[in-house]
Amino acid sequence: MTVKFECYQTGCDFMVRADTEDELVHLVQEHAERTHDLSIERDAIVAETEQV
């Protein structure tokens, strides 16, 4: 199952696809911390995740 997430921060074009939800969550949390200085909970990420 491939999953996809697109960053919702204004002006950010980050998009990631991953084979597992765990991998996707890790990549999104890393992006949020490094790029936006934010901490995002797993549930918030999963809520915005699409299956492709």
N, C-alpha and C positions, 0 to 999 in steps of 0.2 A: 504494500500500500504506500503510495507516494503522497506526501502531504506538503502543503505550500503555505507560506506566510508572507504578507507584504506589510512593511512598516507603515504605520498610520501617522507618523510625525510629519508635519508640514515640511515640504521641500525634500524629504528623504525618499530616495528611490530604491532602497534596500528590499530585495525579494529573495527568498530562499526556498528551495525544495529539498526534501530529505526522504529517505526510505522509511524512517521510523519517527514516531512522535517524540521519542526521547531525544533523538539526534536533533530534530528541529527545535525543540525547546532549548536545548543547550546552545545552539547557534544563535537563536533569537535573543536569549538572555545575554550572551557575550556581545552581540551587536548593541543592544540597549545600553549596557554598561559602558562600553568603549566609546560609542558614538554620541549617545545622548545623556550619559551620566545618570541613567535610570535603572531601577531594579524592577523587574516585571515578574509577577507570580506565574507559575505554570498554568493555573486555571485561566488566567487572562489571555495567555498565548493560545492555549487550546481553543478557547472560545472564538478566536479570530483565524483559526487554521481551516484551510480548505483541503479536501481530499481531491486529488487529481489522478 
